[in-house]
């Protein structure tokens, strides 16, 4: 590694989750020329699980932002370069000197430059040539400026072997195919990514950049041409319906929505789902919710029916612990878990996410209420971390907030069951031998039939219903 490479450090896209492979840059908080310090947040990225702010792990001055906002970048790819020794750039020449000039000037600057180069040599492990020119920062000059010696009538015969003119870069003379175009289209990685996202074959794009390089504008122009061709009717009957321009929107599937879609497909076609339903009178539970809202010990906490549904499910799991498990396909094992990380499905502007409350089974009702409030608030702000969405064991989805009575929820991958809580409605109900208006809801439990049979699934659902019908069981069954 040279001294220049040590000076200009690159910050690579980290894996901010568990095995994530890419992230989209949502927003830059810095620009070239800005000073950054160790731990300072430089950008916000969206992974397949959450939006995350990235802090940089060293000090310096921003030299280059490698990607634009909205670009999806693979983990491990450099996204920003930082000049960690900006003062060194003041002595650097503004333009690459000619070879003869560099050799002639070297003796005059020897004392200071040798001392400085000597320090760099100690870092990199080899000596610097006394007459060598200084390297410029990573942003390269054109090859002609970088390697060709400048003509000078006054320059004597070279005192040291002068470097031969560098051969033309491959980009300057690419291999051509039969049509006279480069055999492989020339484009930078962000442009190739853009073309992939828009479904554009770079072979069909006419380059406008120097040396036949395809630019972002070229890709956008090709995409507009393709879209225009699609919207142009071709020999269609006079009565054939056509989609009016501007009445459809296309949004790339990425980030949370892409990950959710893939997870749901994998779950639906891997785990054999079974869904059972029960309708239950929750009048007493709703009365208890009203009372708890007045309890001083729960002042300022989020108290709602979902809190008691969560507590009822935890009680049911304690009575039927085998429901809290996962199927290990690789080892052909069922993994039973002695802890409950309770997931709560949350709808956010970025899509559906399922953060979970760690060790929910060990929490008191006030602690559970506090954790539930923090989880929902963080999710709405879009600040849920990947760690908060990893390691869940069982999930609740509250479809009742949308006025839905019931559904057949898909199991969160890696879990064995998910409970859907429907809307609570006032309905006629037989109570103590008489038809009375009661508050009623429907519960639906989907479970993985590979490890949960009908008996176990039915017992868990029945226990949840029993607790919600008579919430005093929270005490007697705890």
VOPAGU-2260 file (C-alpha; in pm, 1 decimal, decimal comma):
REM VOPAGU-2260
SITE   aa  ch    i         X         Y         Z
SITE  UNK   A    0       0,0       0,0       0,0
SITE  UNK   A    1     145,6     336,6    -102,4
SITE  UNK   A    2     146,8     650,7     109,6
SITE  UNK   A    3    -125,3     799,2    -111,2
SITE  UNK   A    4    -341,8     491,4     -62,3
SITE  UNK   A    5    -294,0     523,2     312,4
SITE  UNK   A    6    -388,7     888,9     296,2
SITE  UNK   A    7    -706,2     835,1      93,5
SITE  UNK   A    8    -913,4     580,9     281,9
SITE  UNK   A    9   -1230,1     420,2     151,9
SITE  UNK   A   10   -1539,2     347,5     356,7
SITE  UNK   A   11   -1714,3      38,1     226,9
SITE  UNK   A   12   -2082,1     -49,5     247,3
SITE  UNK   A   13   -2105,1    -262,0     564,1
SITE  UNK   A   14   -2337,6    -552,3     633,8
SITE  UNK   A   15   -2569,0    -374,4     878,6
SITE  UNK   A   16   -2789,9    -678,8     925,1
SITE  UNK   A   17   -2746,4   -1054,5     931,2
SITE  UNK   A   18   -2616,2   -1162,9     591,9
SITE  UNK   A   19   -2762,7    -873,6     391,1
SITE  UNK   A   20   -2604,3    -838,5      46,9
SITE  UNK   A   21   -2701,3    -486,0     -61,6
SITE  UNK   A   22   -2842,1    -153,2      53,5
SITE  UNK   A   23   -2983,8     156,3    -114,6
SITE  UNK   A   24   -2830,5     495,6     -37,7
SITE  UNK   A   25   -3126,1     708,2      73,0
SITE  UNK   A   26   -2949,1    1031,5     167,4
SITE  UNK   A   27   -2600,1    1176,0     196,5
SITE  UNK   A   28   -2532,8    1400,6     496,0
SITE  UNK   A   29   -2190,8    1513,8     368,7
SITE  UNK   A   30   -2042,9    1646,1      45,6
SITE  UNK   A   31   -1691,7    1655,8    -104,2
SITE  UNK   A   32   -1479,0    1899,5      96,3
SITE  UNK   A   33   -1667,1    1845,8     424,4
SITE  UNK   A   34   -1467,6    1753,0     733,7
SITE  UNK   A   35   -1579,8    1429,2     903,6
SITE  UNK   A   36   -1485,1    1278,3    1238,2
SITE  UNK   A   37   -1475,8     923,7    1366,8
SITE  UNK   A   38   -1833,2     812,7    1444,6
SITE  UNK   A   39   -2004,1    1087,7    1243,0
SITE  UNK   A   40   -2308,6     976,0    1042,1
SITE  UNK   A   41   -2235,6    1030,0     673,3
SITE  UNK   A   42   -2537,1     872,2     505,6
SITE  UNK   A   43   -2864,2     686,4     553,6
SITE  UNK   A   44   -2918,1     356,8     372,7
SITE  UNK   A   45   -3215,8     127,9     336,4
SITE  UNK   A   46   -3153,8    -244,1     358,9
SITE  UNK   A   47   -3396,3    -525,1     305,8
SITE  UNK   A   48   -3496,2    -482,8     669,7
SITE  UNK   A   49   -3468,6    -120,2     778,2
SITE  UNK   A   50   -3334,6     230,0     721,9
SITE  UNK   A   51   -2998,4     265,1     895,5
SITE  UNK   A   52   -2761,9     557,9     950,9
SITE  UNK   A   53   -2396,2     477,1     877,9
SITE  UNK   A   54   -2117,2     636,1    1087,2
SITE  UNK   A   55   -1768,2     662,0     935,6
SITE  UNK   A   56   -1485,0     504,2    1139,4
SITE  UNK   A   57   -1209,2     761,9    1077,5
SITE  UNK   A   58   -1136,5    1137,0    1053,8
SITE  UNK   A   59   -1059,2    1341,6     744,2
SITE  UNK   A   60   -1201,4    1546,6     459,1
SITE  UNK   A   61   -1450,4    1395,9     214,1
SITE  UNK   A   62   -1274,1    1344,7    -116,9
SITE  UNK   A   63   -1541,2    1169,3    -323,2
SITE  UNK   A   64   -1893,1    1026,7    -292,7
SITE  UNK   A   65   -1888,9     718,1    -512,8
SITE  UNK   A   66   -2264,3     679,2    -565,3
SITE  UNK   A   67   -2569,3     901,7    -601,6
SITE  UNK   A   68   -2870,8     892,4    -371,4
SITE  UNK   A   69   -3113,4     622,5    -478,6
SITE  UNK   A   70   -2838,5     384,4    -591,6
SITE  UNK   A   71   -2838,7      25,8    -464,6
SITE  UNK   A   72   -2486,5     -80,8    -366,1
SITE  UNK   A   73   -2352,7    -427,2    -286,5
SITE  UNK   A   74   -2209,1    -488,7      60,1
SITE  UNK   A   75   -1830,9    -443,8      55,9
SITE  UNK   A   76   -1831,2    -182,0    -221,8
SITE  UNK   A   77   -1650,3     147,5    -141,6
SITE  UNK   A   78   -1908,2     427,7    -118,0
SITE  UNK   A   79   -1698,0     722,8       0,0
SITE  UNK   A   80   -1328,1     813,8       1,3
SITE  UNK   A   81   -1178,1    1038,3     267,2
SITE  UNK   A   82    -851,6    1232,3     267,7
SITE  UNK   A   83    -716,1    1149,1     613,2
SITE  UNK   A   84    -423,5    1392,4     572,0
SITE  UNK   A   85    -570,0    1694,6     390,2
SITE  UNK   A   86    -269,1    1912,8     479,1
SITE  UNK   A   87     -45,0    1697,2     260,3
SITE  UNK   A   88    -235,9    1810,1     -45,3
SITE  UNK   A   89    -115,1    2172,0      -9,4
SITE  UNK   A   90     236,3    2081,1    -122,2
SITE  UNK   A   91     116,6    1863,7    -410,2
SITE  UNK   A   92     155,4    2017,7    -760,4
SITE  UNK   A   93    -158,1    2133,8    -931,7
SITE  UNK   A   94     -68,3    1952,8   -1253,9
SITE  UNK   A   95     148,9    1654,6   -1327,9
SITE  UNK   A   96     503,4    1784,8   -1404,8
SITE  UNK   A   97     700,7    1672,6   -1703,1
SITE  UNK   A   98     951,4    1396,0   -1638,4
SITE  UNK   A   99    1251,1    1617,6   -1710,2
SITE  UNK   A  100    1128,4    1893,1   -1480,0
SITE  UNK   A  101    1069,6    1648,8   -1197,0
SITE  UNK   A  102    1427,5    1517,3   -1221,3
SITE  UNK   A  103    1576,8    1867,4   -1238,2
SITE  UNK   A  104    1385,5    1996,6    -936,4
SITE  UNK   A  105    1439,0    1695,6    -713,6
SITE  UNK   A  106    1784,9    1793,3    -575,0
SITE  UNK   A  107    1667,7    2140,4    -464,9
SITE  UNK   A  108    1379,4    1994,0    -263,5
SITE  UNK   A  109    1575,7    1698,5    -131,6
SITE  UNK   A  110    1605,9    1781,9     241,6
SITE  UNK   A  111    1234,2    1838,1     306,1
SITE  UNK   A  112    1100,0    1581,3      60,8
SITE  UNK   A  113    1340,8    1307,4     167,5
SITE  UNK   A  114    1239,6    1352,5     529,9
SITE  UNK   A  115     870,6    1335,8     439,0
SITE  UNK   A  116     913,1    1043,9     198,9
SITE  UNK   A  117    1122,8     867,6     460,6
SITE  UNK   A  118     832,4     874,5     704,0
SITE  UNK   A  119     604,8     730,9     435,9
SITE  UNK   A  120     858,0     460,6     357,1
SITE  UNK   A  121     854,7     347,7     720,4
SITE  UNK   A  122     480,0     300,4     690,3
SITE  UNK   A  123     473,8     104,4     369,1
SITE  UNK   A  124     800,1     -90,2     409,9
SITE  UNK   A  125    1007,6      23,0     112,7
SITE  UNK   A  126    1218,3     325,4      23,0
SITE  UNK   A  127    1097,8     606,8    -198,9
SITE  UNK   A  128    1304,2     684,9    -509,4
SITE  UNK   A  129    1473,8    1023,8    -454,2
SITE  UNK   A  130    1394,6    1146,1    -804,8
SITE  UNK   A  131    1044,7    1008,7    -831,8
SITE  UNK   A  132     752,2    1241,3    -876,5
SITE  UNK   A  133     486,6    1262,0    -610,6
SITE  UNK   A  134     170,9    1065,5    -666,3
SITE  UNK   A  135    -147,6    1258,4    -701,2
SITE  UNK   A  136    -467,6    1159,1    -518,1
SITE  UNK   A  137    -672,3     862,7    -634,9
SITE  UNK   A  138    -864,5    1056,7    -896,5
SITE  UNK   A  139    -642,5     984,5   -1200,0
SITE  UNK   A  140    -549,6    1225,0   -1472,5
SITE  UNK   A  141    -589,0    1125,0   -1837,4
SITE  UNK   A  142    -321,4     883,1   -1947,3
SITE  UNK   A  143    -151,4    1137,9   -2175,1
SITE  UNK   A  144     -99,0    1376,9   -1883,0
SITE  UNK   A  145      -1,3    1098,1   -1647,8
SITE  UNK   A  146     262,9     915,4   -1844,7
SITE  UNK   A  147     379,1    1105,2   -2156,4
SITE  UNK   A  148     700,8    1313,6   -2106,7
SITE  UNK   A  149     663,1    1682,2   -2189,6
SITE  UNK   A  150     881,3    1799,5   -2480,2
SITE  UNK   A  151    1150,4    2048,5   -2375,5
SITE  UNK   A  152    1423,9    2188,0   -2600,8
SITE  UNK   A  153    1641,9    2274,4   -2299,9
SITE  UNK   A  154    1617,2    1929,5   -2144,7
SITE  UNK   A  155    1955,0    1749,4   -2157,9
SITE  UNK   A  156    2000,1    1381,7   -2213,5
SITE  UNK   A  157    1823,6    1194,2   -1933,7
SITE  UNK   A  158    2043,2    1148,5   -1627,0
SITE  UNK   A  159    1838,7     845,7   -1526,0
SITE  UNK   A  160    1640,0     602,5   -1738,6
SITE  UNK   A  161    1330,2     793,1   -1840,5
SITE  UNK   A  162    1003,6     597,5   -1838,2
SITE  UNK   A  163     877,3     503,3   -2178,9
SITE  UNK   A  164     540,9     648,6   -2277,9
SITE  UNK   A  165     268,2     439,9   -2118,0
SITE  UNK   A  166      68,3     227,0   -2358,8
SITE  UNK   A  167    -282,7     340,9   -2429,6
SITE  UNK   A  168    -533,0     235,2   -2166,4
SITE  UNK   A  169    -768,0     -48,0   -2263,6
SITE  UNK   A  170   -1056,7     197,5   -2245,5
SITE  UNK   A  171    -893,6     413,2   -2513,5
SITE  UNK   A  172    -871,4     127,9   -2760,3
SITE  UNK   A  173   -1129,1    -134,3   -2664,7
SITE  UNK   A  174   -1166,4    -457,9   -2848,7
SITE  UNK   A  175   -1422,2    -412,3   -3121,5
SITE  UNK   A  176   -1683,8    -651,7   -3246,9
SITE  UNK   A  177   -1793,8    -702,4   -3604,0
SITE  UNK   A  178   -2011,0    -390,2   -3601,4
SITE  UNK   A  179   -1723,3    -164,2   -3496,1
SITE  UNK   A  180   -1853,0    -119,7   -3139,2
SITE  UNK   A  181   -1671,4    -237,5   -2822,4
SITE  UNK   A  182   -1713,0    -611,5   -2764,8
SITE  UNK   A  183   -1830,0    -530,8   -2410,6
SITE  UNK   A  184   -2014,8    -203,0   -2349,7
SITE  UNK   A  185   -1808,3      43,4   -2148,7
SITE  UNK   A  186   -1991,6     177,9   -1844,0
SITE  UNK   A  187   -1920,0     249,9   -1480,5
SITE  UNK   A  188   -2069,6      20,3   -1212,5
SITE  UNK   A  189   -2344,1     269,8   -1108,4
SITE  UNK   A  190   -2449,5     303,1   -1472,8
SITE  UNK   A  191   -2457,7     -75,4   -1514,6
SITE  UNK   A  192   -2672,5     -99,5   -1200,9
SITE  UNK   A  193   -2908,4     168,2   -1334,9
SITE  UNK   A  194   -2941,3     -17,7   -1665,0
SITE  UNK   A  195   -3016,0    -341,7   -1480,4
SITE  UNK   A  196   -3284,2    -174,9   -1266,0
SITE  UNK   A  197   -3449,3     -22,6   -1575,2
SITE  UNK   A  198   -3424,7    -344,0   -1776,0
SITE  UNK   A  199   -3200,1    -191,1   -2042,6
SITE  UNK   A  200   -2949,2    -403,3   -2234,6
SITE  UNK   A  201   -2627,5    -199,5   -2256,4
SITE  UNK   A  202   -2555,2    -362,2   -2592,2
SITE  UNK   A  203   -2843,1    -158,9   -2737,4
SITE  UNK   A  204   -2738,3     176,8   -2588,8
SITE  UNK   A  205   -2555,2     434,5   -2799,3
SITE  UNK   A  206   -2270,4     583,2   -2590,5
SITE  UNK   A  207   -2211,0     957,6   -2577,1
SITE  UNK   A  208   -1924,0     970,1   -2330,0
SITE  UNK   A  209   -1555,2    1002,7   -2406,4
SITE  UNK   A  210   -1390,8     689,5   -2551,4
SITE  UNK   A  211   -1730,9     530,8   -2608,1
SITE  UNK   A  212   -1833,9     517,9   -2240,5
SITE  UNK   A  213   -2207,7     487,5   -2171,7
SITE  UNK   A  214   -2341,6     754,3   -1932,6
SITE  UNK   A  215   -2647,2     768,4   -1707,4
SITE  UNK   A  216   -2811,1    1003,3   -1958,1
SITE  UNK   A  217   -2760,9     745,1   -2233,3
SITE  UNK   A  218   -2936,3     478,9   -2022,8
SITE  UNK   A  219   -3226,3     711,5   -1935,8
SITE  UNK   A  220   -3263,6     802,9   -2304,5
SITE  UNK   A  221   -3275,5     436,0   -2398,2
SITE  UNK   A  222   -3534,1     367,7   -2125,5
SITE  UNK   A  223   -3751,8     656,1   -2251,1
SITE  UNK   A  224   -3728,5     519,8   -2603,8
SITE  UNK   A  225   -3836,9     174,8   -2486,5
SITE  UNK   A  226   -4125,7     323,6   -2288,1
SITE  UNK   A  227   -4236,7     530,5   -2587,7
SITE  UNK   A  228   -4227,8     222,1   -2807,9
SITE  UNK   A  229   -4444,9      34,5   -2558,7
SITE  UNK   A  230   -4700,2     314,5   -2549,5
SITE  UNK   A  231   -4723,5     339,6   -2928,7
SITE  UNK   A  232   -5014,3     125,8   -3053,6
SITE  UNK   A  233   -4912,5    -122,9   -3322,3
SITE  UNK   A  234   -5180,9    -229,8   -3574,4
SITE  UNK   A  235   -5441,3    -252,7   -3298,4
SITE  UNK   A  236   -5811,3    -273,5   -3379,7
SITE  UNK   A  237   -5999,6      53,1   -3353,9
SITE  UNK   A  238   -6188,5     -75,0   -3049,2
SITE  UNK   A  239   -5881,0    -209,8   -2868,0
SITE  UNK   A  240   -5841,7     -43,0   -2526,7
SITE  UNK   A  241   -5520,7     151,0   -2468,7
SITE  UNK   A  242   -5378,9     270,7   -2137,9
SITE  UNK   A  243   -5386,4     652,3   -2128,6
SITE  UNK   A  244   -5042,3     801,0   -2077,1
SITE  UNK   A  245   -4975,4     920,0   -1722,7
SITE  UNK   A  246   -5237,0     696,3   -1557,3
SITE  UNK   A  247   -4997,2     423,1   -1452,6
SITE  UNK   A  248   -4697,8     432,9   -1218,4
SITE  UNK   A  249   -4408,0     190,8   -1206,2
SITE  UNK   A  250   -4204,9     164,1    -886,7
SITE  UNK   A  251   -3895,8     -59,2    -859,6
SITE  UNK   A  252   -3937,1    -340,5    -609,5
SITE  UNK   A  253   -3652,9    -300,4    -363,1
SITE  UNK   A  254   -3566,3    -256,8       3,0
SITE  UNK   A  255   -3818,4    -372,1     261,8
SITE  UNK   A  256   -4092,1    -450,6       9,0
SITE  UNK   A  257   -3859,9    -669,1    -198,5
SITE  UNK   A  258   -3741,7    -859,5     108,9
SITE  UNK   A  259   -4098,1    -901,5     237,1
SITE  UNK   A  260   -4219,9   -1034,0     -96,7
SITE  UNK   A  261   -3939,5   -1289,1    -117,3
SITE  UNK   A  262   -3987,1   -1396,1     245,0
SITE  UNK   A  263   -4360,6   -1445,2     199,9
SITE  UNK   A  264   -4310,8   -1650,7    -116,9
SITE  UNK   A  265   -4049,5   -1866,5      53,7
SITE  UNK   A  266   -4269,6   -1916,1     359,8
SITE  UNK   A  267   -4589,8   -1989,0     168,7
SITE  UNK   A  268   -4424,8   -2247,4     -54,7
SITE  UNK   A  269   -4196,3   -2403,2     208,2
SITE  UNK   A  270   -4398,2   -2433,1     528,6
SITE  UNK   A  271   -4733,8   -2616,1     493,9
SITE  UNK   A  272   -4974,6   -2360,6     640,5
SITE  UNK   A  273   -5281,9   -2450,9     842,7
SITE  UNK   A  274   -5512,2   -2173,3     970,6
SITE  UNK   A  275   -5773,3   -2212,5    1243,3
SITE  UNK   A  276   -6032,3   -1956,7    1356,2
SITE  UNK   A  277   -6222,0   -1885,0    1676,1
SITE  UNK   A  278   -6474,9   -1613,3    1759,1
SITE  UNK   A  279   -6467,1   -1496,4    2118,5
SITE  UNK   A  280   -6652,2   -1260,6    2350,3
SITE  UNK   A  281   -6392,2   -1007,0    2468,8
SITE  UNK   A  282   -6626,4    -777,7    2661,6
SITE  UNK   A  283   -6442,8    -841,0    2991,0
SITE  UNK   A  284   -6105,0    -780,1    2824,8
SITE  UNK   A  285   -6220,7    -447,2    2683,7
SITE  UNK   A  286   -6345,7    -348,2    3028,6
SITE  UNK   A  287   -6007,0    -441,8    3177,8
SITE  UNK   A  288   -5829,0    -228,6    2916,5
SITE  UNK   A  289   -6036,2      71,9    3027,3
SITE  UNK   A  290   -5947,0       6,3    3391,5
SITE  UNK   A  291   -5577,0     -38,2    3320,7
SITE  UNK   A  292   -5565,1     298,5    3143,4
SITE  UNK   A  293   -5653,3     454,7    3480,6
SITE  UNK   A  294   -5392,2     253,1    3672,0
SITE  UNK   A  295   -5114,0     483,5    3803,5
SITE  UNK   A  296   -4852,5     210,4    3746,1
SITE  UNK   A  297   -4932,0     217,2    3374,1
SITE  UNK   A  298   -4950,6     595,4    3342,8
SITE  UNK   A  299   -4789,9     714,8    3021,4
SITE  UNK   A  300   -4770,5     363,7    2875,2
SITE  UNK   A  301   -4943,5     226,4    2567,6
SITE  UNK   A  302   -5246,0      31,3    2697,1
SITE  UNK   A  303   -5477,9    -117,3    2433,9
SITE  UNK   A  304   -5642,5    -450,0    2344,7
SITE  UNK   A  305   -5327,7    -563,4    2158,9
SITE  UNK   A  306   -5136,8    -552,2    2488,1
SITE  UNK   A  307   -5371,6    -806,2    2646,9
SITE  UNK   A  308   -5378,2   -1021,1    2330,8
SITE  UNK   A  309   -4999,0   -1034,7    2350,6
SITE  UNK   A  310   -5013,4   -1130,0    2717,7
SITE  UNK   A  311   -5276,3   -1396,0    2644,3
SITE  UNK   A  312   -5056,1   -1548,1    2372,8
SITE  UNK   A  313   -4757,8   -1556,7    2609,1
SITE  UNK   A  314   -4969,0   -1740,5    2866,0
SITE  UNK   A  315   -5080,5   -1988,0    2598,7
SITE  UNK   A  316   -4718,8   -2048,7    2498,8
SITE  UNK   A  317   -4623,2   -2113,1    2860,5
SITE  UNK   A  318   -4897,4   -2376,6    2875,4
SITE  UNK   A  319   -4803,5   -2520,9    2533,0
SITE  UNK   A  320   -4429,3   -2458,0    2491,6
SITE  UNK   A  321   -4387,3   -2679,1    2183,4
SITE  UNK   A  322   -4558,1   -2412,7    1971,0
SITE  UNK   A  323   -4249,7   -2193,4    2020,4
SITE  UNK   A  324   -4016,0   -2371,7    1779,9
SITE  UNK   A  325   -3862,4   -2362,1    1435,1
SITE  UNK   A  326   -3792,3   -2614,1    1159,9
SITE  UNK   A  327   -3422,5   -2660,5    1072,7
SITE  UNK   A  328   -3432,1   -2794,6     718,0
SITE  UNK   A  329   -3054,2   -2825,3     686,0
SITE  UNK   A  330   -3011,7   -3046,5     991,8
SITE  UNK   A  331   -3359,1   -3201,3     975,1
SITE  UNK   A  332   -3431,1   -3096,9    1332,6
SITE  UNK   A  333   -3702,8   -2917,2    1526,9
SITE  UNK   A  334   -3549,1   -2645,9    1746,0
SITE  UNK   A  335   -3756,8   -2579,5    2058,0
SITE  UNK   A  336   -3691,4   -2240,0    2216,9
SITE  UNK   A  337   -3710,8   -2162,2    2587,2
SITE  UNK   A  338   -3753,6   -1790,5    2524,1
SITE  UNK   A  339   -4014,3   -1589,1    2335,9
SITE  UNK   A  340   -3916,2   -1304,7    2105,2
SITE  UNK   A  341   -4263,6   -1175,1    2026,9
SITE  UNK   A  342   -4294,7   -1020,5    1680,9
SITE  UNK   A  343   -4549,1    -748,1    1607,8
SITE  UNK   A  344   -4628,4    -693,7    1238,7
SITE  UNK   A  345   -4620,7    -320,6    1162,9
SITE  UNK   A  346   -4730,9    -145,3     843,9
SITE  UNK   A  347   -4497,6     143,1     757,6
SITE  UNK   A  348   -4460,9     370,4     452,2
SITE  UNK   A  349   -4165,5     153,3     348,1
SITE  UNK   A  350   -4364,1    -168,8     370,8
SITE  UNK   A  351   -4445,5    -439,1     625,1
SITE  UNK   A  352   -4184,7    -503,8     892,9
SITE  UNK   A  353   -4192,1    -738,6    1192,5
SITE  UNK   A  354   -3977,1    -614,2    1482,1
SITE  UNK   A  355   -3987,7    -826,9    1793,6
SITE  UNK   A  356   -3979,4    -780,1    2169,6
SITE  UNK   A  357   -3685,7    -977,9    2306,9
SITE  UNK   A  358   -3766,8   -1215,0    2597,4
SITE  UNK   A  359   -4126,8   -1097,6    2604,4
SITE  UNK   A  360   -4224,2   -1396,7    2820,1
SITE  UNK   A  361   -4008,9   -1264,0    3104,7
SITE  UNK   A  362   -4166,7    -917,6    3113,3
SITE  UNK   A  363   -4432,5    -787,4    3348,4
SITE  UNK   A  364   -4742,0    -620,1    3204,0
SITE  UNK   A  365   -4597,7    -266,3    3249,2
SITE  UNK   A  366   -4268,2    -376,9    3092,0
SITE  UNK   A  367   -4451,8    -537,9    2802,0
SITE  UNK   A  368   -4658,8    -221,0    2751,6
SITE  UNK   A  369   -4344,1      -6,7    2748,7
SITE  UNK   A  370   -4166,8    -235,8    2500,2
SITE  UNK   A  371   -4472,7    -246,4    2274,9
SITE  UNK   A  372   -4499,3     133,8    2271,9
SITE  UNK   A  373   -4131,0     176,2    2184,7
SITE  UNK   A  374   -4154,5     -86,6    1910,9
SITE  UNK   A  375   -4452,5      76,9    1741,2
SITE  UNK   A  376   -4309,3     428,1    1772,0
SITE  UNK   A  377   -3972,6     329,6    1627,7
SITE  UNK   A  378   -4137,7     144,6    1339,6
SITE  UNK   A  379   -4354,0     443,7    1245,2
SITE  UNK   A  380   -4045,8     666,2    1238,5
SITE  UNK   A  381   -3868,6     417,8    1012,2
SITE  UNK   A  382   -3585,5     372,0    1262,5
SITE  UNK   A  383   -3622,4       3,5    1341,3
SITE  UNK   A  384   -3278,8    -160,3    1339,5
SITE  UNK   A  385   -3209,2    -497,9    1172,2
SITE  UNK   A  386   -3131,3    -647,7    1513,5
SITE  UNK   A  387   -3483,8    -563,7    1630,6
SITE  UNK   A  388   -3626,9    -760,5    1337,6
SITE  UNK   A  389   -3405,2   -1066,4    1376,4
SITE  UNK   A  390   -3452,7   -1368,9    1597,9
SITE  UNK   A  391   -3832,0   -1362,7    1632,1
SITE  UNK   A  392   -4003,7   -1683,1    1747,6
SITE  UNK   A  393   -4377,9   -1610,9    1706,1
SITE  UNK   A  394   -4575,8   -1314,8    1569,3
SITE  UNK   A  395   -4902,0   -1122,0    1617,1
SITE  UNK   A  396   -5059,6    -924,7    1333,4
SITE  UNK   A  397   -5335,5    -680,8    1427,9
SITE  UNK   A  398   -5563,0    -664,2    1122,8
SITE  UNK   A  399   -5845,0    -530,6    1340,7
SITE  UNK   A  400   -5704,4    -177,2    1324,4
SITE  UNK   A  401   -5816,2    -175,0     958,9
SITE  UNK   A  402   -6167,0    -296,8    1044,6
SITE  UNK   A  403   -6093,0    -651,8     920,3
SITE  UNK   A  404   -6260,8    -941,0    1098,3
SITE  UNK   A  405   -6008,9   -1215,8    1018,1
SITE  UNK   A  406   -5756,2   -1345,8     767,7
SITE  UNK   A  407   -5511,5   -1625,8     692,1
SITE  UNK   A  408   -5174,9   -1473,4     782,5
SITE  UNK   A  409   -4851,2   -1609,4     636,8
SITE  UNK   A  410   -4595,9   -1727,9     891,2
SITE  UNK   A  411   -4288,9   -1512,0     934,9
SITE  UNK   A  412   -3989,8   -1714,5     800,5
SITE  UNK   A  413   -3805,2   -1900,9    1074,7
SITE  UNK   A  414   -4107,9   -1916,6    1304,4
SITE  UNK   A  415   -4378,4   -2175,0    1360,0
SITE  UNK   A  416   -4696,2   -1967,7    1402,7
SITE  UNK   A  417   -4861,6   -1628,5    1365,2
SITE  UNK   A  418   -5177,2   -1500,2    1537,8
SITE  UNK   A  419   -5413,4   -1257,7    1362,2
SITE  UNK   A  420   -5625,2   -1034,2    1587,4
SITE  UNK   A  421   -5943,2    -909,9    1417,0
SITE  UNK   A  422   -6163,4    -608,3    1475,2
SITE  UNK   A  423   -6361,5    -587,0    1801,5
SITE  UNK   A  424   -6725,7    -521,4    1718,7
SITE  UNK   A  425   -7049,9    -498,7    1914,1
SITE  UNK   A  426   -7257,5    -802,8    1814,0
SITE  UNK   A  427   -7557,6    -998,4    1945,8
SITE  UNK   A  428   -7422,8   -1280,3    2161,7
SITE  UNK   A  429   -7572,4   -1541,9    2390,4
SITE  UNK   A  430   -7457,0   -1452,1    2739,6
SITE  UNK   A  431   -7591,8   -1631,8    3047,2
SITE  UNK   A  432   -7879,0   -1773,6    2845,2
SITE  UNK   A  433   -7984,7   -1442,7    2691,7
SITE  UNK   A  434   -7901,6   -1264,5    2369,4
SITE  UNK   A  435   -7717,1    -947,9    2456,4
SITE  UNK   A  436   -7493,9    -700,4    2275,3
SITE  UNK   A  437   -7134,6    -805,3    2345,5
SITE  UNK   A  438   -6793,9    -702,9    2215,5
SITE  UNK   A  439   -6674,4    -983,4    1992,6
SITE  UNK   A  440   -6362,2   -1052,1    1788,2
SITE  UNK   A  441   -6221,5   -1327,5    1568,1
SITE  UNK   A  442   -5876,7   -1479,3    1613,2
SITE  UNK   A  443   -5691,1   -1673,3    1343,3
SITE  UNK   A  444   -5382,3   -1884,8    1406,4
SITE  UNK   A  445   -5164,9   -2001,8    1115,2
SITE  UNK   A  446   -4901,9   -2263,0    1200,6
SITE  UNK   A  447   -4639,9   -2477,7    1029,9
SITE  UNK   A  448   -4791,5   -2824,0    1005,4
SITE  UNK   A  449   -4447,8   -2986,5     982,6
SITE  UNK   A  450   -4387,6   -2931,7    1353,6
SITE  UNK   A  451   -4727,0   -2822,1    1488,5
SITE  UNK   A  452   -5009,1   -3070,2    1454,0
SITE  UNK   A  453   -5377,9   -2985,9    1472,9
SITE  UNK   A  454   -5407,4   -3069,6    1841,7
SITE  UNK   A  455   -5126,4   -2840,3    1950,6
SITE  UNK   A  456   -5240,7   -2555,5    1727,8
SITE  UNK   A  457   -5597,9   -2589,5    1853,2
SITE  UNK   A  458   -5490,5   -2589,0    2218,6
SITE  UNK   A  459   -5288,5   -2270,1    2175,6
SITE  UNK   A  460   -5572,2   -2088,8    1998,6
SITE  UNK   A  461   -5826,7   -2210,3    2254,6
SITE  UNK   A  462   -5608,4   -2090,6    2542,7
SITE  UNK   A  463   -5569,2   -1744,0    2391,1
SITE  UNK   A  464   -5946,2   -1721,5    2345,5
SITE  UNK   A  465   -6010,0   -1841,4    2699,6
SITE  UNK   A  466   -5783,2   -1575,2    2851,4
SITE  UNK   A  467   -5945,4   -1297,9    2645,5
SITE  UNK   A  468   -6292,2   -1418,5    2740,5
SITE  UNK   A  469   -6203,4   -1429,2    3111,2
SITE  UNK   A  470   -5889,5   -1215,9    3164,5
SITE  UNK   A  471   -5870,6   -1324,0    3530,2
SITE  UNK   A  472   -5697,9   -1631,7    3389,8
SITE  UNK   A  473   -5394,5   -1407,3    3339,3
SITE  UNK   A  474   -5355,1   -1449,5    3716,2
SITE  UNK   A  475   -5468,1   -1807,7    3768,1
SITE  UNK   A  476   -5277,3   -1950,3    3467,4
SITE  UNK   A  477   -4963,6   -1738,3    3503,9
